[in-house]
Amino acid sequence: MGVLKRIRASKWVRVGLLAVILAFCSYGLALEWPQVHPALGKLRWYSLAGALAAAMASAGCMMLAWRRLLADLGSKLPVAVAARVTFMAQLGKYVPGAIWSFAAHVELGHDYDVPRRRGAASVIIALAVAVATGLLIAAAILPLSSPAVARKYLLFLAVVPVIAVCLAPPILHRLLGFALKITRQAPLDEPVSWRGLAVALGWTIAGWLLLGLQVWLLLADIGKDGAHSVLISVGAYALACSLALLLVVFPGGIGAREVILVAALAPVLPHGAALAVALVARVVTTVSDVAWGGIAFAVARSAKYGLSAAAATSAATARGAQAGRHVGKHRQAPTADQGTSSRAPEVAA
């Protein structure tokens, strides 16, 4: 964490890191552009706008799920602050090495008095909830829409019950306590409650459904498919993203998500069209991440300047009031009562 402290302390290091992140995002978009461009001719502008809106709404739901888990662990952040932490940290996932996004999430939370062990635990739990929920949705939907895909990934879907048992609050608290003990960290103050877990699951399920809607809006244009492909869109994307989250070697799941999504969409789309949907979906989610990150950065700067201006105004007001009191003491003339009381001893003498 010493390196991260130095990053926070240096403005130029922060600017340089942001430039690297944006360069990786731009590089990813440039690589995908030649294959995406032909498919764009089939896409309607309102389908792209709807897909982007669905992707951004999904990211908001996932953020609210993490915020609820963090509140259960003992740190309740305002929605604006939680959004600022989440959406600025998520840009780190485009830098190779999954540790950057995770560490940024923990450190940005620590700036708002969230203990690091609590921040790390909340991110890990939110990730486990997302993976378990995504695999559960895929296990429930894919057998109905594509039995062949369900059989192909049956081994991965079989881990759903194991993850579900581990997410039960009593077992989860013991697992986290054991992990913190091994790393010589203090235990968590509060466990995740059943109610908090249920709320986080609700937000996460809503996020997955919105991501499935994003894919269906693209699939309906490129594949000229009807409403019956909604189920496979939701199941295929939940499966692809969940498995990609487990492959931490790839920044942001780049490559792995597209390969799995193309295979999952094979029953309803030719390979070329499925690849186009996967690549356009990647571009849409990347734009969503960059847009949320830019909004969070702008909000953070405006909040910082607002606090600085308020502090400066408060200090100036305090100095003015203090100066006014001093001037009043020097210029105040003695009253008649004060003059009488000051001369009274002379008369008596």
Backbone torsions as a table, in degrees:
resi	resn	phi	psi	omega
1	MET	NA	-12.4	-179.3
2	GLY	-62.6	-38.7	178.4
3	VAL	-62.6	-41.4	-179.6
4	LEU	-66.1	-33.5	176.5
5	LYS	-63.9	-41.0	179.3
6	ARG	-67.3	-34.8	177.7
7	ILE	-63.4	-43.3	-179.9
8	ARG	-66.5	-32.0	-175.5
9	ALA	-77.7	-23.3	-175.3
10	SER	-106.5	122.0	178.0
11	LYS	-65.3	-41.1	-176.1
12	TRP	-70.1	-34.4	177.2
13	VAL	-66.2	-40.2	177.6
14	ARG	-62.2	-44.4	179.4
15	VAL	-62.8	-41.9	179.4
16	GLY	-63.9	-41.4	178.7
17	LEU	-65.2	-40.1	177.2
18	LEU	-62.5	-39.5	178.5
19	ALA	-63.9	-40.0	178.3
20	VAL	-63.4	-43.2	179.8
21	ILE	-61.1	-47.1	179.5
22	LEU	-64.5	-33.9	178.0
23	ALA	-65.2	-42.3	177.9
24	PHE	-64.6	-41.4	177.5
25	CYS	-60.6	-45.6	-179.0
26	SER	-65.8	-37.7	179.2
27	TYR	-63.9	-42.1	178.2
28	GLY	-62.2	-43.0	178.4
29	LEU	-65.2	-38.8	-179.2
30	ALA	-65.7	-38.9	178.8
31	LEU	-65.6	-37.0	-175.9
32	GLU	-82.9	-19.0	-171.5
33	TRP	-59.0	-45.8	-178.3
34	PRO	-58.2	-33.5	179.8
35	GLN	-85.6	-23.6	-179.2
36	VAL	-80.1	-34.5	-171.2
37	HIS	-55.4	-46.6	179.9
38	PRO	-60.0	-35.6	-178.4
39	ALA	-72.1	-23.5	-178.2
40	LEU	-63.9	-26.9	179.1
41	GLY	-64.4	-23.3	-179.9
42	LYS	-91.7	-10.1	-175.4
43	LEU	-90.4	136.0	174.1
44	ARG	-85.6	148.6	-175.7
45	TRP	-62.3	-35.7	-178.4
46	TYR	-73.3	-23.8	174.0
47	SER	-69.6	-42.8	176.6
48	LEU	-63.4	-43.6	179.1
49	ALA	-62.9	-41.4	178.2
50	GLY	-65.6	-39.3	178.3
51	ALA	-64.5	-42.0	178.3
52	LEU	-65.0	-42.2	178.3
53	ALA	-62.4	-40.7	178.6
54	ALA	-65.1	-40.7	179.7
55	ALA	-64.4	-42.6	-179.9
56	MET	-69.3	-37.8	176.8
57	ALA	-65.5	-37.6	177.3
58	SER	-62.8	-43.4	178.2
59	ALA	-61.7	-37.4	176.8
60	GLY	-63.4	-40.4	178.5
61	CYS	-64.2	-43.0	179.4
62	MET	-64.0	-37.2	177.1
63	MET	-63.4	-42.7	-179.6
64	LEU	-66.6	-32.6	175.7
65	ALA	-64.0	-45.6	178.2
66	TRP	-63.7	-40.7	-179.7
67	ARG	-61.0	-39.7	-179.7
68	ARG	-67.4	-40.0	178.0
69	LEU	-65.4	-41.3	178.8
70	LEU	-64.2	-38.8	177.8
71	ALA	-63.5	-38.3	178.0
72	ASP	-63.6	-34.2	-179.8
73	LEU	-78.6	-9.0	173.4
74	GLY	122.8	-0.2	-179.9
75	SER	-125.2	104.0	-179.6
76	LYS	-97.5	114.7	-179.9
77	LEU	-102.7	144.8	171.1
78	PRO	-59.8	155.0	-176.8
79	VAL	-58.2	-42.7	-178.6
80	ALA	-62.5	-40.1	179.8
81	VAL	-69.3	-43.6	178.7
82	ALA	-61.1	-39.7	177.8
83	ALA	-65.3	-41.7	179.7
84	ARG	-60.4	-45.7	-179.3
85	VAL	-64.6	-49.6	-174.8
86	THR	-64.4	-49.2	-170.4
87	PHE	-79.0	-24.0	172.0
88	MET	-76.9	-36.0	-179.0
89	ALA	-71.1	-33.6	-174.0
90	GLN	-68.1	-18.0	175.8
91	LEU	-64.4	-24.4	179.3
92	GLY	-66.5	-15.9	-178.0
93	LYS	-72.1	-12.9	178.6
94	TYR	-86.3	-5.9	173.8
95	VAL	-91.8	131.0	-179.1
96	PRO	-53.6	133.4	-176.9
97	GLY	104.6	109.0	-174.3
98	ALA	-65.7	-14.0	-175.1
99	ILE	-65.8	-25.4	-174.1
100	TRP	-66.3	-48.5	180.0
101	SER	-65.1	-42.6	-179.9
102	PHE	-62.6	-48.7	-178.7
103	ALA	-65.1	-38.7	178.7
104	ALA	-63.8	-39.3	178.6
105	HIS	-61.5	-44.5	-178.6
106	VAL	-67.3	-44.5	-176.0
107	GLU	-71.1	-40.2	177.7
108	LEU	-65.6	-36.4	174.6
109	GLY	-65.3	-36.6	179.3
110	HIS	-64.6	-28.4	175.8
111	ASP	-62.4	-21.6	178.4
112	TYR	-109.7	33.2	173.4
113	ASP	66.1	26.9	172.0
114	VAL	-91.1	117.6	178.6
115	PRO	-55.5	143.3	-174.1
116	ARG	-61.3	-40.9	-179.2
117	ARG	-64.9	-34.6	178.4
118	ARG	-71.6	-41.6	177.6
119	GLY	-63.7	-42.9	179.1
120	ALA	-63.8	-42.7	179.9
121	ALA	-63.0	-40.7	-178.7
122	SER	-65.9	-39.0	179.3
123	VAL	-67.1	-42.2	179.9
124	ILE	-64.1	-43.3	179.8
125	ILE	-65.0	-43.8	179.4
126	ALA	-61.1	-39.4	178.1
127	LEU	-65.4	-43.5	179.1
128	ALA	-63.6	-41.0	178.4
129	VAL	-63.3	-41.8	-179.8
130	ALA	-64.0	-46.0	-179.7
131	VAL	-64.3	-47.4	-178.7
132	ALA	-61.9	-43.4	-179.2
133	THR	-67.3	-41.6	178.5
134	GLY	-62.6	-44.8	178.6
135	LEU	-66.5	-35.7	178.2
136	LEU	-65.0	-42.6	177.3
137	ILE	-62.9	-43.0	178.7
138	ALA	-63.3	-41.7	-179.8
139	ALA	-65.3	-31.6	-179.1
140	ALA	-81.6	-32.9	-171.5
141	ILE	-97.0	-42.6	-173.3
142	LEU	-60.8	-38.8	176.8
143	PRO	-60.0	-27.1	179.0
144	LEU	-79.7	-35.3	-175.0
145	SER	-100.6	-30.0	-178.2
146	SER	-153.1	84.3	-179.9
147	PRO	-58.5	-32.6	-179.0
148	ALA	-63.7	-42.1	178.5
149	VAL	-67.9	-39.1	179.1
150	ALA	-61.6	-41.6	179.0
151	ARG	-68.0	-34.7	-177.9
152	LYS	-65.2	-36.0	-177.4
153	TYR	-109.7	26.9	-177.2
154	LEU	-60.8	-35.6	-178.6
155	LEU	-62.9	-42.0	179.3
156	PHE	-70.4	-37.3	179.9
157	LEU	-68.4	-22.5	-179.0
158	ALA	-69.8	-16.7	-179.2
159	VAL	-81.5	-6.6	-178.3
160	VAL	-57.6	-49.2	179.7
161	PRO	-60.7	-36.2	179.8
162	VAL	-64.2	-46.5	179.7
163	ILE	-64.9	-39.3	-179.2
164	ALA	-61.8	-41.7	178.2
165	VAL	-64.8	-41.6	-179.4
166	CYS	-67.4	-23.7	179.4
167	LEU	-83.2	-8.8	175.7
168	ALA	-59.0	126.3	-171.8
169	PRO	-47.5	-45.5	-179.7
170	PRO	-62.1	-44.4	-179.5
171	ILE	-69.7	-41.8	179.5
172	LEU	-59.2	-43.0	-179.7
173	HIS	-62.7	-39.5	178.6
174	ARG	-67.9	-40.3	178.8
175	LEU	-64.0	-43.0	178.5
176	LEU	-66.5	-39.8	177.4
177	GLY	-62.1	-40.1	178.3
178	PHE	-65.3	-42.7	179.4
179	ALA	-64.1	-40.7	179.1
180	LEU	-68.3	-34.2	178.2
181	LYS	-66.2	-40.7	178.7
182	ILE	-63.7	-40.0	-179.3
183	THR	-85.9	7.6	176.9
184	ARG	59.9	41.7	176.6
185	GLN	-108.8	155.1	177.7
186	ALA	-67.0	147.2	179.8
187	PRO	-67.2	160.7	177.9
188	LEU	-68.6	144.8	-179.2
189	ASP	-73.6	-38.7	-175.7
190	GLU	-130.5	141.9	174.0
191	PRO	-86.0	164.0	173.1
192	VAL	-73.8	132.6	-179.4
193	SER	-88.1	163.0	176.2
194	TRP	-61.7	-40.1	-179.7
195	ARG	-66.4	-43.5	178.5
196	GLY	-62.5	-40.8	177.7
197	LEU	-64.2	-39.7	179.4
198	ALA	-64.0	-42.2	178.9
199	VAL	-64.3	-43.5	178.6
200	ALA	-63.0	-40.0	176.9
201	LEU	-62.5	-41.2	178.9
202	GLY	-60.7	-46.8	178.9
203	TRP	-64.5	-38.4	-178.9
204	THR	-67.7	-42.1	177.0
205	ILE	-61.1	-42.5	176.7
206	ALA	-60.2	-39.6	177.9
207	GLY	-62.4	-43.5	179.0
208	TRP	-65.3	-40.7	179.6
209	LEU	-63.0	-38.4	178.3
210	LEU	-67.8	-37.4	176.0
211	LEU	-65.2	-38.1	175.6
212	GLY	-64.0	-37.1	176.1
213	LEU	-63.5	-38.7	177.6
214	GLN	-58.3	-46.9	-179.6
215	VAL	-66.5	-40.3	-178.9
216	TRP	-63.9	-38.3	178.2
217	LEU	-60.5	-37.1	177.5
218	LEU	-74.8	-43.1	-178.4
219	LEU	-63.2	-37.1	-178.6
220	ALA	-63.7	-32.9	178.9
221	ASP	-81.6	-47.8	-174.6
222	ILE	-73.0	-42.6	-178.0
223	GLY	-93.9	-2.1	-177.0
224	LYS	50.7	41.5	-177.0
225	ASP	-99.9	158.4	-176.6
226	GLY	-93.7	-161.8	-175.5
227	ALA	-69.0	-18.2	-176.3
228	HIS	-70.6	-10.7	178.7
229	SER	-89.1	4.7	179.8
230	VAL	-61.8	-44.8	-177.3
231	LEU	-60.4	-47.4	-178.6
232	ILE	-68.6	-29.9	176.6
233	SER	-63.5	-46.8	-179.7
234	VAL	-65.7	-48.4	-177.7
235	GLY	-65.9	-43.0	-177.6
236	ALA	-65.5	-43.0	-177.4
237	TYR	-73.1	-35.7	176.2
238	ALA	-62.5	-41.8	177.8
239	LEU	-64.6	-47.2	-176.9
240	ALA	-62.9	-45.8	-177.9
241	CYS	-70.1	-38.6	-178.9
242	SER	-63.6	-46.0	179.1
243	LEU	-68.6	-34.9	178.6
244	ALA	-66.0	-33.5	177.4
245	LEU	-63.0	-28.5	178.9
246	LEU	-77.7	-20.8	-179.5
247	LEU	-92.6	77.7	-172.0
248	VAL	-70.7	-9.2	-179.6
249	VAL	-66.6	-33.2	-176.5
250	PHE	-89.2	127.1	178.1
251	PRO	-63.0	119.0	179.3
252	GLY	65.5	18.2	-179.0
253	GLY	70.1	17.2	-176.3
254	ILE	-61.1	130.7	-179.7
255	GLY	93.8	-57.1	-177.9
256	ALA	-63.6	-45.3	-179.6
257	ARG	-61.2	-42.4	-177.2
258	GLU	-66.9	-40.8	-179.6
259	VAL	-62.1	-45.7	-178.7
260	ILE	-67.9	-40.5	-179.0
261	LEU	-65.3	-41.0	178.6
262	VAL	-61.5	-42.7	178.9
263	ALA	-65.7	-38.3	-178.1
264	ALA	-71.9	-27.9	179.6
265	LEU	-88.8	-2.3	-176.9
266	ALA	-55.1	-36.7	-179.1
267	PRO	-64.0	-21.9	-175.9
268	VAL	-117.6	-10.0	-177.6
269	LEU	-137.5	145.3	168.7
270	PRO	-63.6	162.5	-175.0
271	HIS	-58.8	-43.6	-177.9
272	GLY	-63.4	-43.4	179.7
273	ALA	-68.1	-39.3	178.5
274	ALA	-63.8	-39.5	177.6
275	LEU	-64.3	-39.5	178.4
276	ALA	-63.0	-43.4	178.0
277	VAL	-60.8	-43.9	-178.4
278	ALA	-63.3	-41.8	-178.1
279	LEU	-71.8	-40.6	178.2
280	VAL	-66.1	-38.3	176.7
281	ALA	-61.5	-38.5	176.7
282	ARG	-63.0	-43.8	179.5
283	VAL	-63.0	-43.2	-178.9
284	VAL	-62.8	-44.9	179.9
285	THR	-68.1	-33.5	177.2
286	THR	-66.1	-44.5	177.0
287	VAL	-61.5	-39.4	177.4
288	SER	-60.8	-45.6	179.9
289	ASP	-62.6	-44.4	-179.4
290	VAL	-66.6	-39.8	179.8
291	ALA	-64.1	-47.1	178.3
292	TRP	-63.3	-40.2	178.3
293	GLY	-62.8	-41.8	177.3
294	GLY	-64.4	-41.2	177.7
295	ILE	-62.7	-44.8	-180.0
296	ALA	-63.0	-40.2	179.4
297	PHE	-64.9	-42.6	179.5
298	ALA	-65.7	-41.6	178.6
299	VAL	-64.5	-39.9	179.6
300	ALA	-63.4	-42.9	179.7
301	ARG	-65.8	-43.5	-179.1
302	SER	-65.9	-38.2	178.1
303	ALA	-65.5	-40.0	179.6
304	LYS	-64.3	-46.2	179.6
305	TYR	-66.9	-35.1	177.9
306	GLY	-63.4	-43.1	178.5
307	LEU	-66.5	-40.6	179.4
308	SER	-63.5	-42.6	179.7
309	ALA	-65.6	-41.3	179.1
310	ALA	-63.9	-40.8	179.3
311	ALA	-65.7	-41.5	179.5
312	ALA	-64.8	-42.5	178.6
313	THR	-63.0	-42.0	179.4
314	SER	-63.8	-41.7	179.5
315	ALA	-65.9	-41.6	179.6
316	ALA	-64.4	-40.0	178.3
317	THR	-63.3	-41.9	179.6
318	ALA	-65.0	-41.2	179.0
319	ARG	-65.4	-39.6	179.1
320	GLY	-64.3	-41.2	178.9
321	ALA	-65.5	-40.3	179.3
322	GLN	-65.3	-42.2	179.0
323	ALA	-64.1	-38.1	178.7
324	GLY	-62.1	-38.6	179.1
325	ARG	-66.0	-40.1	179.3
326	HIS	-65.5	-44.3	-179.7
327	VAL	-61.8	-41.3	-179.5
328	GLY	-61.6	-38.4	-179.1
329	LYS	-67.2	-37.5	-178.0
330	HIS	-75.4	-34.9	-173.3
331	ARG	-94.7	-8.7	-174.9
332	GLN	-70.2	125.4	178.8
333	ALA	-84.5	146.9	178.6
334	PRO	-66.2	139.7	178.0
335	THR	-79.3	170.1	180.0
336	ALA	-61.7	-39.4	179.8
337	ASP	-64.2	-39.5	179.6
338	GLN	-66.6	-38.2	179.4
339	GLY	-65.5	-40.5	179.5
340	THR	-63.9	-42.1	-177.6
341	SER	-69.8	-29.4	-179.3
342	SER	-76.4	-26.9	-180.0
343	ARG	-92.6	-8.3	-176.1
344	ALA	-58.5	-39.8	179.6
345	PRO	-62.6	-33.7	-179.9
346	GLU	-65.8	-40.7	179.8
347	VAL	-64.7	-42.7	-179.0
348	ALA	-64.5	-34.5	180.0
349	ALA	-67.5	NA	NA
